[in-house]
Amino acid sequence: MVSDVPVLAIDDVIILDNTSVLYDEVIAHRLAMIPIKTDLRKFPKIEECEQELVDPSLCQVRFELNVEAKEPMVVYSRDLKSDDPEVRPVYEDIPIVKLVPGQKVVLEAYARLGRARNHAKWQAGLAAYHYYPRVTVMDKASDKCRVCIDICNGAMEIRDDGSIVVNDILKCTFNRWKACEQVCPAIRVDWDENKYVFWVESFGNMPVEDMVREGFRILKGKFQEFVNELELELSRGGAPPQGGEEVGELPVEEQGGEEFGIEE
């Protein structure tokens, strides 16, 4: 999700004129870190771009910046002009450089599809997961339990008779519920072994739904690639040994030392 979902980011900058106080390289770096709106439906698949199966121009969008100061000013991300009006900076008020009268910046910038595993500028957002809390009310609330209303605001309430009502268990994270449990003996907190909470935040390049959809598409492709490779290796399997020769395991020192596991 974080490292494989592709987004547009400025990757190539052609400086035509720069009389500002910032070096060309610094301006190029600042441009690269500006998040760009990305509608993946308008572009080829990232695999096609990486393997050069399509025209590279289909995987990029050109921007230009042409600003000359007549008075002290700040050049913002909104000053970038895109060839595609729908491909633009997510936030228009990101400062790029300050100019004084007479200074100017003229450049061309090309935003390309890429993945965060190659550079952080192509990171579409954040993703994480945590335990799905399971809260059991054991008794009526004591005075200490009222602290939980502040810890888990909106997740629970304490009525006048001291009864505890859990309104929305997901309004409070598992760790906060556990903190409540320590101060309020009237509740017991555990986790549901068959559920977990998957949390996704977008940097604004695309909606969270598109991030999740593209992430699962890429994951499905990896599974299919694994199955294809496995079937290929099985088809290459040799005939069983003949002549009564037994094939045993290699001694420990002759076996490969690499272990294969599942990384979470």
PABA-599236 format. One line per 2 residues: number of its first residue (from 0); their letters; for each residue y, z, x of N, C-alpha, C. Coordinates in Angstrom, 2 decimals, always signed. Layout:
! PABA-599236
NUM	a	Y/Z/X/Y/Z/X/Y/Z/X; ... $
This chain:
! PABA-599236
0	mv	-1.20/+0.00/+0.83/+0.00/+0.00/+0.00/+1.26/+0.00/+0.87; +1.32/+0.89/+1.84/+2.52/+1.01/+2.66/+2.57/-0.07/+3.73 $
2	sd	+1.45/-0.34/+4.37/+1.45/-1.23/+5.53/+1.15/-2.68/+5.21; +0.60/-2.98/+4.04/+0.14/-4.35/+3.76/+0.93/-5.09/+2.69 $
4	vp	+1.60/-4.39/+1.79/+2.36/-5.08/+0.74/+3.56/-5.79/+1.38; +3.68/-7.10/+1.22/+4.75/-7.84/+1.92/+6.08/-7.79/+1.18 $
6	vl	+7.16/-7.82/+1.93/+8.51/-7.95/+1.38/+9.31/-8.84/+2.32; +10.47/-9.25/+1.86/+11.38/-10.01/+2.70/+12.22/-9.07/+3.56 $
8	ai	+12.44/-9.46/+4.80/+13.34/-8.74/+5.69/+13.90/-9.74/+6.69; +15.14/-9.53/+7.08/+15.78/-10.44/+8.03/+15.08/-10.31/+9.38 $
10	dd	+14.60/-11.45/+9.86/+13.79/-11.46/+11.08/+14.38/-12.34/+12.18; +15.28/-13.22/+11.81/+15.87/-14.14/+12.79/+17.36/-14.26/+12.50 $
12	vi	+18.19/-14.00/+13.50/+19.64/-14.04/+13.32/+20.24/-14.96/+14.37; +21.06/-15.90/+13.92/+21.77/-16.82/+14.81/+23.25/-16.44/+14.78 $
14	il	+23.74/-15.87/+15.85/+25.14/-15.45/+15.93/+25.98/-16.65/+16.37; +26.87/-17.09/+15.51/+27.76/-18.21/+15.83/+29.07/-17.73/+16.43 $
16	dn	+29.55/-16.59/+15.95/+30.79/-16.02/+16.50/+30.80/-14.53/+16.18; +31.11/-13.73/+17.18/+31.15/-12.29/+17.00/+32.18/-11.69/+17.95 $
18	ts	+33.31/-11.30/+17.40/+34.35/-10.66/+18.21/+34.51/-9.20/+17.82; +33.52/-8.64/+17.12/+33.57/-7.23/+16.74/+33.21/-6.36/+17.94 $
20	vl	+33.23/-5.04/+17.75/+32.92/-4.12/+18.84/+31.41/-3.97/+19.04; +30.62/-4.46/+18.10/+29.17/-4.33/+18.22/+28.56/-5.54/+18.90 $
22	yd	+27.57/-5.28/+19.77/+26.85/-6.36/+20.41/+26.07/-7.16/+19.38; +25.75/-8.40/+19.73/+24.97/-9.26/+18.83/+23.66/-8.60/+18.42 $
24	ev	+22.99/-7.97/+19.40/+21.69/-7.37/+19.14/+21.79/-6.22/+18.13; +22.89/-5.46/+18.22/+23.06/-4.32/+17.30/+23.28/-4.82/+15.88 $
26	ia	+24.09/-5.85/+15.73/+24.31/-6.42/+14.39/+23.00/-6.98/+13.83; +22.23/-7.67/+14.67/+20.95/-8.22/+14.22/+20.01/-7.11/+13.76 $
28	hr	+19.99/-6.00/+14.49/+19.13/-4.88/+14.11/+19.59/-4.26/+12.79; +20.89/-4.12/+12.60/+21.40/-3.54/+11.36/+21.08/-4.45/+10.17 $
30	la	+21.16/-5.74/+10.37/+20.82/-6.69/+9.30/+19.34/-6.59/+8.94; +18.50/-6.42/+9.96/+17.06/-6.38/+9.72/+16.64/-5.20/+8.86 $
32	mi	+17.39/-4.10/+8.93/+17.01/-2.89/+8.20/+17.58/-2.84/+6.78; +18.27/-3.89/+6.35/+18.79/-3.94/+4.98/+17.66/-4.38/+4.05 $
34	pi	+17.27/-3.57/+3.06/+16.20/-3.98/+2.13/+16.65/-5.16/+1.28; +15.73/-6.11/+1.10/+16.02/-7.35/+0.38/+15.18/-7.42/-0.89 $
36	kt	+15.82/-7.80/-2.00/+15.08/-8.01/-3.24/+14.01/-9.08/-3.04; +12.79/-8.77/-3.48/+11.66/-9.67/-3.25/+10.86/-9.83/-4.53 $
38	dl	+10.84/-11.05/-5.05/+9.98/-11.39/-6.19/+8.81/-12.20/-5.64; +7.67/-11.56/-5.48/+6.53/-12.21/-4.83/+6.02/-13.42/-5.61 $
40	rk	+6.36/-13.52/-6.88/+5.90/-14.67/-7.67/+6.57/-15.96/-7.23; +7.69/-15.87/-6.52/+8.41/-17.06/-6.09/+7.98/-17.55/-4.72 $
42	fp	+7.08/-16.82/-4.07/+6.69/-17.16/-2.71/+5.17/-17.35/-2.63; +4.72/-18.07/-1.60/+3.27/-18.17/-1.39/+2.68/-16.80/-1.06 $
44	ki	+1.37/-16.71/-1.10/+0.70/-15.48/-0.71/+0.97/-15.19/+0.77; +1.04/-13.91/+1.10/+1.35/-13.53/+2.48/+0.30/-14.06/+3.45 $
46	ee	-0.96/-14.15/+3.00/-2.01/-14.68/+3.88/-1.75/-16.15/+4.22; -1.23/-16.90/+3.26/-0.92/-18.32/+3.50/+0.23/-18.46/+4.48 $
48	ce	+1.21/-17.56/+4.39/+2.33/-17.60/+5.33/+1.89/-17.22/+6.74; +1.06/-16.19/+6.85/+0.62/-15.72/+8.17/-0.28/-16.73/+8.85 $
50	qe	-1.12/-17.42/+8.09/-2.04/-18.40/+8.66/-1.43/-19.80/+8.73; -0.14/-19.92/+8.37/+0.58/-21.19/+8.42/-0.12/-22.28/+7.60 $
52	lv	-0.58/-21.89/+6.42/-1.23/-22.83/+5.52/-0.21/-23.52/+4.62; +1.03/-23.04/+4.64/+2.10/-23.63/+3.84/+3.30/-23.88/+4.75 $
54	dp	+4.24/-24.63/+4.25/+5.48/-24.88/+4.98/+6.19/-23.55/+5.23; +6.50/-23.21/+6.49/+7.15/-21.93/+6.78/+8.45/-21.71/+6.02 $
56	sl	+9.13/-22.78/+5.66/+10.40/-22.64/+4.94/+10.20/-22.05/+3.55; +8.96/-22.14/+3.03/+8.67/-21.56/+1.72/+8.52/-20.05/+1.78 $
58	cq	+8.39/-19.51/+2.98/+8.18/-18.07/+3.17/+9.45/-17.37/+3.64; +10.58/-18.02/+3.54/+11.81/-17.43/+4.03/+13.00/-17.84/+3.17 $
60	vr	+14.08/-17.11/+3.32/+15.34/-17.39/+2.62/+16.47/-17.24/+3.62; +17.43/-18.16/+3.58/+18.54/-18.15/+4.52/+19.74/-17.39/+3.94 $
62	fe	+20.37/-16.58/+4.80/+21.62/-15.90/+4.47/+22.69/-16.37/+5.45; +23.92/-16.27/+5.04/+25.02/-16.51/+5.97/+26.10/-15.45/+5.78 $
64	ln	+26.79/-15.16/+6.86/+27.86/-14.17/+6.86/+29.04/-14.77/+7.59; +30.17/-14.85/+6.92/+31.37/-15.43/+7.52/+32.57/-14.60/+7.06 $
66	ve	+32.97/-13.66/+7.92/+34.05/-12.73/+7.56/+35.04/-12.65/+8.72; +36.32/-12.78/+8.40/+37.39/-12.59/+9.37/+38.38/-11.59/+8.80 $
68	ak	+38.72/-10.59/+9.59/+39.56/-9.50/+9.10/+41.04/-9.84/+9.23; +41.78/-9.65/+8.14/+43.23/-9.77/+8.17/+43.88/-8.39/+8.18 $
70	ep	+43.05/-7.38/+7.90/+43.45/-5.98/+7.95/+42.19/-5.19/+8.24; +42.32/-3.91/+8.66/+41.11/-3.13/+8.93/+40.17/-3.14/+7.72 $
72	mv	+38.92/-3.43/+7.97/+37.97/-3.57/+6.87/+36.56/-3.23/+7.35; +35.67/-3.09/+6.39/+34.25/-2.87/+6.66/+33.47/-4.03/+6.06 $
74	vy	+32.58/-4.60/+6.85/+31.69/-5.65/+6.35/+30.47/-4.98/+5.75; +30.21/-5.28/+4.49/+29.09/-4.66/+3.78/+27.98/-5.67/+3.53 $
76	sr	+26.84/-5.14/+3.09/+25.69/-5.99/+2.80/+26.00/-7.00/+1.69; +26.94/-6.68/+0.80/+27.29/-7.62/-0.28/+27.99/-8.86/+0.25 $
78	dl	+28.47/-8.81/+1.50/+29.12/-9.98/+2.09/+28.12/-11.03/+2.56; +26.84/-10.68/+2.58/+25.81/-11.66/+2.92/+25.62/-12.62/+1.75 $
80	ks	+25.70/-13.90/+2.00/+25.54/-14.92/+0.98/+24.17/-15.57/+1.13; +23.41/-15.55/+0.04/+22.03/-16.05/+0.08/+21.94/-17.43/-0.53 $
82	dd	+21.01/-18.25/+0.00/+20.74/-19.55/-0.60/+20.07/-19.41/-1.96; +19.43/-18.27/-2.19/+18.79/-17.99/-3.47/+19.49/-16.78/-4.09 $
84	pe	+20.22/-16.97/-5.19/+20.98/-15.85/-5.77/+20.12/-14.66/-6.16; +18.83/-14.88/-6.43/+17.96/-13.78/-6.82/+17.45/-12.99/-5.62 $
86	vr	+17.59/-13.55/-4.44/+17.19/-12.86/-3.20/+18.48/-12.33/-2.56; +18.67/-11.04/-2.67/+19.91/-10.43/-2.21/+19.61/-9.00/-1.75 $
88	pv	+20.54/-8.38/-1.03/+20.33/-6.99/-0.62/+20.15/-6.07/-1.82; +19.25/-5.12/-1.68/+19.00/-4.17/-2.77/+20.24/-3.34/-3.05 $
90	ye	+20.92/-2.91/-2.00/+22.12/-2.11/-2.14/+23.29/-2.88/-1.53; +24.38/-3.01/-2.29/+25.50/-3.84/-1.85/+26.47/-3.10/-0.94 $
92	di	+26.34/-1.80/-0.83/+27.34/-1.01/-0.10/+26.83/-0.51/+1.25; +25.87/-1.21/+1.83/+25.38/-0.82/+3.16/+26.35/-1.36/+4.21 $
94	pi	+26.99/-0.51/+5.00/+27.94/-1.00/+6.02/+27.22/-1.68/+7.17; +27.78/-2.80/+7.61/+27.21/-3.54/+8.73/+28.06/-3.35/+9.99 $
96	vk	+29.38/-3.57/+9.87/+30.26/-3.43/+11.03/+31.70/-3.27/+10.54; +32.51/-2.57/+11.33/+33.94/-2.44/+11.04/+34.71/-3.49/+11.86 $
98	lv	+35.73/-4.05/+11.23/+36.56/-5.05/+11.89/+38.02/-4.64/+11.82; +38.77/-5.02/+12.85/+40.23/-4.85/+12.84/+40.84/-6.25/+12.75 $
100	pg	+42.13/-6.37/+12.42/+42.73/-7.69/+12.25/+42.47/-8.61/+13.45; +42.03/-9.83/+13.15/+41.75/-10.81/+14.18/+40.29/-10.91/+14.57 $
102	qk	+39.50/-9.88/+14.28/+38.07/-9.91/+14.60/+37.31/-10.61/+13.48; +36.20/-11.23/+13.84/+35.38/-11.92/+12.84/+33.92/-11.94/+13.25 $
104	vv	+33.09/-12.17/+12.26/+31.65/-12.30/+12.46/+31.17/-13.50/+11.66; +30.54/-14.44/+12.34/+29.97/-15.62/+11.70/+28.53/-15.75/+12.18 $
106	le	+27.60/-15.78/+11.22/+26.19/-15.85/+11.61/+25.34/-16.42/+10.48; +24.12/-16.82/+10.87/+23.08/-17.19/+9.92/+21.90/-16.24/+10.11 $
108	ay	+21.29/-15.84/+9.02/+20.16/-14.91/+9.09/+19.04/-15.43/+8.19; +17.81/-15.29/+8.66/+16.65/-15.77/+7.91/+15.73/-14.59/+7.59 $
110	ar	+15.58/-14.36/+6.29/+14.68/-13.30/+5.82/+13.30/-13.90/+5.59; +12.28/-13.30/+6.18/+10.91/-13.81/+6.07/+10.00/-12.76/+5.45 $
112	lg	+8.93/-13.25/+4.83/+7.91/-12.33/+4.32/+7.15/-11.72/+5.49; +6.92/-10.43/+5.41/+6.17/-9.76/+6.46/+5.58/-8.46/+5.96 $
114	ra	+4.84/-7.79/+6.83/+4.17/-6.54/+6.46/+4.64/-5.41/+7.37; +4.61/-4.20/+6.83/+5.10/-3.04/+7.57/+4.21/-2.69/+8.75 $
116	rn	+2.96/-3.18/+8.77/+2.10/-2.90/+9.92/+2.64/-3.60/+11.18; +3.53/-4.57/+11.00/+4.14/-5.25/+12.13/+5.51/-4.67/+12.48 $
118	ha	+6.24/-4.20/+11.46/+7.55/-3.58/+11.70/+7.98/-2.83/+10.43; +8.66/-1.72/+10.62/+9.07/-0.88/+9.50/+10.05/-1.57/+8.57 $
120	kw	+10.74/-2.61/+9.03/+11.71/-3.29/+8.16/+11.02/-3.99/+6.99; +9.72/-4.22/+7.09/+8.96/-4.86/+6.02/+8.24/-3.83/+5.14 $
122	qa	+8.65/-2.59/+5.20/+8.00/-1.57/+4.37/+8.63/-1.56/+2.99; +7.79/-1.73/+1.96/+8.29/-1.83/+0.59/+8.54/-0.48/-0.05 $
124	gl	+7.91/+0.57/+0.45/+8.07/+1.88/-0.16/+7.14/+2.90/+0.44; +6.88/+3.95/-0.32/+6.01/+5.04/+0.12/+4.89/+5.22/-0.89 $
126	aa	+3.76/+5.71/-0.43/+2.64/+5.99/-1.32/+1.88/+7.19/-0.78; +1.43/+8.03/-1.69/+0.66/+9.21/-1.30/-0.15/+9.67/-2.51 $
128	yh	-1.03/+10.63/-2.28/-1.79/+11.19/-3.39/-1.98/+12.68/-3.16; -2.19/+13.40/-4.25/-2.46/+14.84/-4.13/-3.39/+15.25/-5.26 $
130	yy	-3.88/+16.47/-5.14/-4.84/+16.97/-6.12/-4.25/+16.98/-7.54; -5.10/+16.71/-8.51/-4.72/+16.84/-9.90/-4.91/+18.31/-10.30 $
132	pr	-3.84/+19.03/-10.61/-3.98/+20.47/-10.87/-4.67/+20.75/-12.20; -5.36/+21.85/-12.22/-5.99/+22.35/-13.44/-5.58/+23.82/-13.57 $
134	vt	-4.83/+24.11/-14.62/-4.25/+25.44/-14.80/-4.92/+26.13/-15.99; -5.41/+27.33/-15.75/-6.04/+28.13/-16.79/-5.23/+29.40/-17.02 $
136	vm	-4.85/+29.63/-18.27/-4.10/+30.84/-18.61/-5.09/+31.97/-18.84; -5.00/+33.04/-18.04/-5.95/+34.15/-18.08/-5.45/+35.33/-18.92 $
138	dk	-4.13/+35.48/-18.98/-3.58/+36.66/-19.64/-2.13/+36.38/-20.03; -1.49/+37.36/-20.62/-0.08/+37.21/-20.94/+0.77/+37.41/-19.69 $
140	as	+1.94/+36.84/-19.74/+2.80/+36.83/-18.55/+3.42/+38.19/-18.28; +3.51/+38.50/-17.01/+4.25/+39.68/-16.58/+5.66/+39.23/-16.19 $
142	dk	+6.49/+40.20/-15.80/+7.87/+39.86/-15.41/+7.90/+38.92/-14.21; +6.93/+39.08/-13.29/+6.90/+38.23/-12.11/+6.64/+36.76/-12.46 $
144	cr	+5.97/+36.54/-13.57/+5.60/+35.18/-13.95/+6.81/+34.32/-14.29; +7.93/+34.97/-14.60/+9.11/+34.18/-14.97/+9.66/+33.39/-13.79 $
146	vc	+9.26/+33.75/-12.59/+9.65/+32.97/-11.41/+9.06/+31.57/-11.50; +7.91/+31.45/-12.17/+7.23/+30.16/-12.26/+8.05/+29.15/-13.06 $
148	id	+8.90/+29.64/-13.96/+9.73/+28.72/-14.73/+10.69/+27.98/-13.81; +11.16/+28.67/-12.77/+12.04/+28.03/-11.79/+11.24/+27.15/-10.83 $
150	ic	+10.06/+27.61/-10.43/+9.24/+26.85/-9.49/+8.74/+25.55/-10.13; +8.29/+25.66/-11.36/+7.75/+24.50/-12.09/+8.60/+24.26/-13.33 $
152	ng	+9.82/+23.84/-13.12/+10.76/+23.66/-14.22/+10.26/+22.59/-15.20; +10.07/+22.99/-16.46/+9.63/+22.06/-17.49/+8.14/+21.94/-17.63 $
154	am	+7.39/+22.43/-16.66/+5.93/+22.30/-16.73/+5.31/+23.39/-17.60; +5.96/+24.53/-17.68/+5.42/+25.63/-18.48/+6.55/+26.44/-19.10 $
156	ei	+6.21/+27.21/-20.08/+7.18/+28.11/-20.70/+6.51/+29.43/-21.06; +7.31/+30.45/-21.12/+6.84/+31.79/-21.48/+7.53/+32.19/-22.78 $
158	rd	+6.74/+32.41/-23.80/+7.30/+32.75/-25.10/+7.66/+34.23/-25.19; +8.30/+34.59/-26.29/+8.78/+35.96/-26.46/+7.65/+36.98/-26.45 $
160	dg	+6.48/+36.59/-26.93/+5.36/+37.53/-26.97/+4.60/+37.58/-25.65; +5.11/+36.86/-24.62/+4.47/+36.89/-23.31/+3.39/+35.84/-23.10 $
162	si	+3.10/+35.04/-24.11/+2.09/+34.00/-23.95/+2.63/+32.85/-23.11; +1.75/+32.26/-22.31/+2.11/+31.16/-21.42/+1.63/+29.86/-22.02 $
164	vv	+2.52/+28.88/-22.08/+2.19/+27.56/-22.60/+2.46/+26.52/-21.52; +1.45/+25.74/-21.18/+1.61/+24.66/-20.21/+2.01/+23.40/-20.97 $
166	nd	+3.23/+22.93/-20.76/+3.75/+21.76/-21.49/+3.32/+20.45/-20.85; +3.57/+20.31/-19.58/+3.23/+19.07/-18.86/+2.76/+19.45/-17.46 $
168	il	+1.47/+19.38/-17.25/+0.90/+19.86/-15.99/+1.35/+19.03/-14.80; +1.73/+17.75/-15.04/+2.10/+16.88/-13.93/+3.57/+16.98/-13.55 $
170	kc	+4.33/+17.79/-14.27/+5.73/+18.01/-13.88/+5.83/+18.94/-12.68; +4.72/+19.50/-12.28/+4.68/+20.40/-11.14/+3.53/+19.96/-10.23 $
172	tf	+3.78/+19.90/-8.93/+2.73/+19.47/-8.02/+1.69/+20.58/-7.85; +0.56/+20.19/-7.28/-0.51/+21.15/-7.07/-0.05/+22.30/-6.19 $
174	nr	+0.70/+22.02/-5.14/+1.17/+23.08/-4.24/+2.10/+24.05/-4.94; +2.94/+23.54/-5.84/+3.85/+24.43/-6.57/+3.09/+25.29/-7.57 $
176	wk	+2.08/+24.71/-8.20/+1.24/+25.50/-9.09/+0.55/+26.64/-8.32; +0.10/+26.33/-7.10/-0.54/+27.37/-6.29/+0.46/+28.46/-5.90 $
178	ac	+1.71/+28.06/-5.66/+2.75/+29.06/-5.38/+2.97/+29.95/-6.59; +2.92/+29.35/-7.78/+3.04/+30.14/-9.02/+1.90/+31.13/-9.15 $
180	eq	+0.71/+30.67/-8.81/-0.47/+31.51/-8.94/-0.35/+32.77/-8.10; +0.30/+32.67/-6.94/+0.42/+33.81/-6.05/+1.32/+34.90/-6.61 $
182	vc	+2.31/+34.50/-7.42/+3.23/+35.50/-7.96/+2.90/+35.85/-9.41; +2.08/+35.03/-10.05/+1.76/+35.27/-11.46/+0.25/+35.38/-11.63 $
184	pa	-0.29/+36.60/-11.72/-1.73/+36.76/-11.85/-2.28/+36.32/-13.21; -1.41/+35.93/-14.13/-1.86/+35.54/-15.46/-2.39/+34.11/-15.51 $
186	ir	-2.21/+33.36/-14.45/-2.73/+31.99/-14.43/-3.65/+31.81/-13.22; -4.58/+30.91/-13.38/-5.47/+30.54/-12.28/-5.37/+29.04/-12.09 $
188	vd	-5.20/+28.62/-10.85/-4.97/+27.21/-10.53/-6.13/+26.70/-9.69; -6.67/+25.59/-10.11/-7.74/+24.91/-9.38/-7.42/+23.41/-9.42 $
190	wd	-8.26/+22.60/-8.80/-8.05/+21.16/-8.88/-9.22/+20.49/-9.58; -8.89/+19.39/-10.23/-9.90/+18.61/-10.94/-10.59/+17.70/-9.93 $
192	en	-11.88/+17.87/-9.76/-12.62/+17.11/-8.76/-12.77/+15.64/-9.11; -12.50/+15.28/-10.35/-12.68/+13.89/-10.80/-11.36/+13.13/-10.97 $
194	ky	-10.26/+13.77/-10.61/-8.95/+13.13/-10.76/-8.09/+13.40/-9.53; -7.11/+12.55/-9.35/-6.07/+12.82/-8.37/-4.80/+12.10/-8.81 $
196	vf	-3.68/+12.54/-8.30/-2.38/+11.96/-8.65/-1.97/+11.01/-7.53; -1.79/+9.75/-7.89/-1.36/+8.73/-6.92/+0.13/+8.50/-7.14 $
198	wv	+0.90/+8.72/-6.10/+2.36/+8.71/-6.18/+2.91/+7.53/-5.37; +3.74/+6.69/-6.00/+4.30/+5.52/-5.35/+5.81/+5.50/-5.56 $
200	es	+6.54/+5.26/-4.50/+8.00/+5.13/-4.58/+8.42/+3.82/-3.92; +9.22/+3.04/-4.61/+9.72/+1.78/-4.07/+11.08/+1.98/-3.42 $
202	fg	+11.34/+1.24/-2.35/+12.65/+1.26/-1.72/+13.64/+0.37/-2.47; +13.18/-0.26/-3.54/+14.06/-1.11/-4.34/+13.80/-2.59/-4.16 $
204	nm	+12.97/-2.95/-3.17/+12.68/-4.37/-2.95/+12.00/-4.99/-4.17; +11.14/-4.22/-4.82/+10.40/-4.70/-5.98/+10.02/-3.50/-6.85 $
206	pv	+9.70/-3.75/-8.13/+9.26/-2.64/-8.99/+7.95/-2.03/-8.48; +7.74/-0.76/-8.82/+6.52/-0.08/-8.42/+5.29/-0.80/-8.95 $
208	ed	+5.37/-1.33/-10.17/+4.23/-2.04/-10.75/+3.81/-3.22/-9.89; +4.80/-3.96/-9.37/+4.49/-5.11/-8.51/+3.87/-4.65/-7.19 $
210	mv	+4.36/-3.53/-6.67/+3.78/-2.99/-5.43/+2.30/-2.66/-5.61; +2.00/-1.96/-6.70/+0.62/-1.55/-6.95/-0.27/-2.78/-7.19 $
212	re	+0.24/-3.73/-7.98/-0.53/-4.93/-8.29/-0.84/-5.72/-7.00; +0.15/-5.89/-6.15/-0.07/-6.63/-4.91/-0.98/-5.86/-3.96 $
214	gf	-0.82/-4.53/-3.94/-1.69/-3.72/-3.10/-3.15/-3.85/-3.47; -3.44/-3.84/-4.78/-4.83/-4.00/-5.22/-5.34/-5.42/-4.97 $
216	ri	-4.46/-6.40/-5.08/-4.89/-7.77/-4.78/-5.32/-7.90/-3.32; -4.53/-7.31/-2.44/-4.86/-7.37/-1.01/-6.12/-6.58/-0.72 $
218	lk	-6.26/-5.40/-1.35/-7.44/-4.58/-1.15/-8.70/-5.31/-1.64; -8.60/-5.96/-2.78/-9.73/-6.73/-3.30/-10.11/-7.84/-2.33 $
220	gk	-9.11/-8.48/-1.74/-9.38/-9.53/-0.76/-10.11/-9.00/+0.47; -9.74/-7.78/+0.90/-10.42/-7.18/+2.05/-11.88/-6.86/+1.72 $
222	fq	-12.12/-6.36/+0.51/-13.49/-6.08/+0.10/-14.32/-7.37/+0.08; -13.72/-8.44/-0.44/-14.44/-9.71/-0.51/-14.73/-10.26/+0.89 $
224	ef	-13.77/-10.11/+1.78/-13.97/-10.55/+3.16/-15.10/-9.76/+3.82; -15.15/-8.46/+3.55/-16.22/-7.62/+4.10/-17.58/-8.07/+3.57 $
226	vn	-17.66/-8.33/+2.26/-18.92/-8.79/+1.66/-19.34/-10.12/+2.25; -18.39/-11.04/+2.43/-18.72/-12.34/+3.00/-19.26/-12.20/+4.42 $
228	el	-18.63/-11.36/+5.22/-19.08/-11.15/+6.59/-20.46/-10.50/+6.62; -20.68/-9.57/+5.70/-21.97/-8.90/+5.63/-23.07/-9.88/+5.25 $
230	el	-22.82/-10.73/+4.27/-23.80/-11.73/+3.87/-24.07/-12.72/+4.99; -23.04/-13.06/+5.74/-23.22/-13.99/+6.87/-24.11/-13.39/+7.94 $
232	el	-23.89/-12.11/+8.25/-24.71/-11.45/+9.26/-26.15/-11.31/+8.78; -26.35/-11.03/+7.50/-27.71/-10.93/+6.98/-28.42/-12.27/+7.01 $
234	sr	-27.69/-13.35/+6.78/-28.30/-14.68/+6.81/-28.68/-15.09/+8.23; -28.06/-14.48/+9.23/-28.36/-14.79/+10.63/-29.52/-13.95/+11.16 $
236	gg	-30.06/-13.06/+10.34/-31.13/-12.18/+10.80/-32.34/-12.97/+11.28; -32.89/-12.60/+12.45/-34.04/-13.32/+13.02/-35.35/-12.95/+12.34 $
238	ap	-36.39/-13.70/+12.67/-37.73/-13.44/+12.12/-38.26/-12.13/+12.69; -39.16/-11.45/+11.97/-39.72/-10.19/+12.48/-40.54/-10.43/+13.74 $
240	pq	-40.63/-9.47/+14.63/-41.38/-9.63/+15.89/-42.85/-9.92/+15.62; -43.46/-10.78/+16.48/-44.86/-11.15/+16.35/-45.66/-10.62/+17.55 $
242	gg	-47.02/-10.76/+17.44/-47.88/-10.37/+18.55/-48.10/-8.88/+18.64; -47.79/-8.15/+17.58/-48.07/-6.71/+17.58/-47.08/-5.91/+18.38 $
244	ee	-46.07/-6.55/+18.92/-45.09/-5.80/+19.71/-44.23/-4.94/+18.80; -44.10/-3.72/+19.15/-43.28/-2.81/+18.37/-41.87/-2.77/+18.94 $
246	vg	-40.98/-2.75/+18.05/-39.58/-2.66/+18.45/-39.06/-1.28/+18.06; -38.76/-0.50/+19.01/-38.28/+0.86/+18.74/-36.79/+0.95/+18.97 $
248	el	-36.28/+2.15/+18.79/-34.86/+2.36/+18.99/-34.54/+2.42/+20.47; -33.34/+1.98/+20.82/-32.91/+2.05/+22.20/-32.67/+3.50/+22.59 $
250	pv	-32.85/+3.81/+23.85/-32.49/+5.16/+24.31/-31.01/+5.42/+24.02; -30.68/+6.69/+23.94/-29.32/+7.06/+23.59/-28.31/+6.46/+24.54 $
252	ee	-28.64/+6.44/+25.86/-27.68/+5.95/+26.83/-27.49/+4.45/+26.74; -28.42/+3.73/+26.06/-28.30/+2.28/+25.96/-27.66/+1.84/+24.64 $
254	qg	-27.48/+2.78/+23.73/-26.88/+2.43/+22.46/-25.36/+2.43/+22.59; -24.75/+1.64/+21.70/-23.29/+1.61/+21.71/-22.75/+2.97/+21.32 $
256	ge	-21.66/+3.34/+21.93/-21.10/+4.65/+21.67/-20.11/+4.69/+20.52; -19.85/+3.54/+19.89/-18.86/+3.51/+18.83/-19.46/+3.95/+17.50 $
258	ef	-18.77/+4.82/+16.81/-19.21/+5.28/+15.50/-18.34/+4.65/+14.43; -18.98/+4.32/+13.34/-18.25/+3.70/+12.24/-18.20/+4.68/+11.08 $
260	gi	-17.03/+4.91/+10.59/-16.86/+5.84/+9.47/-15.87/+5.28/+8.49; -15.56/+6.06/+7.51/-14.61/+5.68/+6.50/-13.35/+6.48/+6.72 $
262	ee	-12.29/+5.76/+6.87/-10.99/+6.43/+7.10/-10.26/+6.56/+5.79; -9.82/+7.75/+5.50/-9.08/+7.96/+4.26/-7.65/+7.52/+4.45 $
